[in-house]
Amino acid sequence: MIELKQVTKQYGQATVLKNITLSIDEPGIYCLLGRNGAGKTTLLKSIAGYQNITSGTIQVDGKKITTSALDPGVSYIENFAKHFNLPVRKLLKIASEVNPNYDYDFASEMMERFELEEKKKFNHLSLGMKTMVSTIICLASNKKVILLDEPVLGFDAIMRVEFYNMLTESFQKHPRIIIVSTHIIEEIAKTIQKLMIIDKGSVRFFGTLHSVETKAFSISGLQKDVEAATRNLNVIGQDAAGGLVTRYIFDNPPKQTASLEIHPLTLQDFFVQMVGHKGGTTK
């Protein structure tokens, strides 16, 4: 449903997206990870048609996306999104009036769950509550593609848990493509189906969370033993201290031996190795 072909975006001399080719054709909750400045927001804005790319093409459901040809089936909310300074209930009502597919019941239920004061004007809300209002409006739109850019900014721990529950409920009720950009890696792991890692404008990884759980490992031991065990494997990073070496792989792990320590990587450790070290490309 979303197809990017050789997408490049430049701002002056800076290349923010570098020749990205990618297809997302199945409904699911996708997590977009990347360091600050990696190109996450630029990628989401480009898919939404909020800005033109320098070269390449972006299509959503077969329709080419540009700033002059926005797809009405895409809903994008960036962090610090602004709305008319109206009461929360009025904002939800207006959103339902301009979109016949809007799920007003879902929006109202979420407003009550998050204890949003329906008579309070948008500009008087806290940052977290402003973000929550924007996210509820976006999810309730029932668009075929939902793009959420750092939606948990300003949320406390309890709000974040409730947000992930809301995200799951919304998807179960209306399956579609939902892409969430976030820095809080481990918390969203229970919610997502697929993971996308972008670094310095290039996609470093795109695959299922299951593949990370079954193929991302650390292998530690004496240098000669680790090198022998990983000689033909996809090494994504390495640390060394004295005569001991730890290599990080994304591959089928070698057999456990007395001379090796083999442990699965957490999602956060996998992310750090993918963007923090020079390693092989994933298979």
Residue pairs with C-beta under 8 A, 6 or more apart in sequence:
1 24
1 25
1 60
1 61
1 144
1 145
1 177
2 22
2 23
2 24
2 25
2 47
2 58
2 59
2 60
2 145
2 177
3 22
3 23
3 24
3 25
3 57
3 58
3 59
3 60
4 20
4 21
4 22
4 23
4 47
4 56
4 57
4 58
5 21
5 56
5 57
5 58
6 19
6 20
6 21
6 55
6 56
6 57
7 17
7 19
7 20
7 21
7 46
7 53
7 55
7 56
7 57
7 58
8 15
8 17
8 18
8 19
8 20
8 53
8 54
8 55
8 56
9 15
9 16
9 17
9 39
9 42
9 46
9 51
9 53
9 54
9 201
10 16
10 54
15 201
16 39
16 42
16 201
17 39
17 42
17 43
17 46
17 53
17 201
18 200
18 201
18 202
19 56
19 202
20 43
20 56
20 201
20 202
20 203
22 196
22 203
22 206
24 30
24 177
24 179
26 177
27 171
27 175
27 176
27 177
28 171
28 177
28 178
28 192
28 193
28 194
29 167
29 168
29 171
29 178
29 180
29 191
29 192
29 193
29 194
30 177
30 178
30 179
30 180
30 192
30 193
30 194
30 195
30 196
31 179
31 180
31 181
31 182
31 188
31 189
31 192
31 194
31 195
31 196
32 40
32 43
32 44
32 179
32 180
32 181
32 182
32 196
32 198
33 40
33 181
33 182
33 185
33 195
33 196
33 197
33 198
33 271
34 40
34 181
34 197
34 198
34 199
34 275
35 199
35 275
38 198
38 199
38 200
38 201
38 275
39 198
39 200
39 201
40 149
40 181
40 198
41 78
41 149
41 181
42 51
43 198
44 76
44 78
44 147
44 149
44 179
44 181
45 51
45 76
45 78
46 52
46 53
46 58
46 65
47 58
47 60
47 65
47 74
47 76
47 145
47 147
47 179
48 65
48 70
48 74
48 76
48 147
49 58
49 65
49 66
49 67
49 69
49 70
49 71
49 74
50 67
50 76
51 67
52 66
52 67
57 64
58 64
58 65
59 65
60 71
60 73
60 74
60 144
60 145
61 71
61 73
61 144
63 69
63 71
65 71
65 74
71 145
72 143
73 143
73 144
73 145
74 143
74 144
74 145
74 147
75 138
75 141
75 143
75 145
75 146
75 147
76 138
76 147
76 149
77 134
77 135
77 137
77 138
77 147
77 148
77 149
77 151
78 149
78 150
79 131
79 149
79 150
79 151
79 153
80 127
80 130
80 131
80 153
81 130
81 131
81 134
83 91
83 122
83 133
83 134
83 137
84 91
84 94
84 122
85 121
85 122
85 123
86 94
86 121
86 122
87 118
87 119
87 120
87 121
87 122
88 111
88 116
88 117
88 118
88 119
88 120
88 121
88 122
88 125
88 133
89 111
89 118
89 119
91 122
91 133
91 137
92 104
92 107
92 108
92 111
92 136
92 137
92 140
93 104
95 102
95 107
95 137
95 140
95 141
96 102
96 104
96 107
96 140
99 141
99 142
101 141
101 142
101 143
102 140
102 141
102 142
103 140
103 142
103 173
103 174
104 140
106 139
106 140
106 170
106 173
107 136
107 137
107 140
110 136
110 139
110 140
110 166
111 118
111 136
113 162
113 166
114 129
114 132
114 136
114 159
114 162
116 125
116 129
116 132
116 133
122 130
122 133
125 133
126 154
127 153
127 154
128 153
128 154
128 155
128 156
128 159
129 154
130 154
131 151
131 152
131 153
131 154
131 155
132 155
132 159
132 163
134 151
135 148
135 151
135 163
135 166
136 166
138 146
138 148
139 146
139 166
139 167
139 170
140 170
142 174
142 176
143 176
144 176
144 177
145 176
145 177
145 178
145 179
146 176
146 177
146 178
146 179
147 179
148 178
148 179
148 180
148 181
149 181
150 181
150 182
150 183
151 163
151 180
151 182
152 159
152 160
152 163
152 182
152 184
155 163
160 184
160 187
161 187
164 187
164 188
164 190
164 191
167 178
167 180
167 191
168 191
170 178
171 178
179 196
180 188
180 192
182 188
185 267
185 268
185 271
186 266
186 267
186 268
189 209
189 267
192 209
193 208
193 209
194 206
194 207
194 208
194 209
195 205
195 206
195 207
195 208
195 209
195 212
195 267
196 203
196 205
196 206
197 203
197 204
197 205
197 206
197 271
197 274
197 275
198 204
199 274
199 275
204 274
204 275
204 281
204 282
205 250
205 274
205 282
207 282
209 267
212 250
212 265
212 267
212 270
213 264
215 249
215 250
215 251
215 252
215 253
216 248
216 249
216 250
216 264
216 265
216 269
216 270
217 248
217 249
217 253
217 262
217 263
217 264
217 265
218 246
218 247
218 248
218 249
218 261
218 262
218 263
218 265
218 269
219 226
219 229
219 230
219 246
219 247
219 248
219 249
219 253
219 254
219 260
219 261
219 262
220 226
220 244
220 245
220 246
220 247
220 260
220 261
220 262
220 263
221 229
221 244
221 245
221 259
221 260
221 261
222 243
222 244
222 245
222 259
223 240
223 243
223 244
223 245
225 257
225 259
225 260
226 245
226 246
226 247
226 260
227 245
227 247
229 254
229 257
229 260
230 247
230 249
230 254
233 249
233 251
233 252
233 254
234 249
234 250
234 251
234 279
234 280
234 281
234 282
234 283
235 247
235 248
235 249
235 279
235 280
236 248
236 249
236 250
236 273
236 274
236 277
236 279
236 280
236 282
237 247
237 248
237 272
237 273
237 274
237 276
237 277
237 279
238 245
238 246
238 247
238 248
238 277
238 279
239 245
239 246
240 246
248 265
248 269
248 270
248 273
248 277
248 279
250 270
250 280
250 282
250 283
251 283
253 262
254 260
254 262
256 262
265 273
273 279
274 282
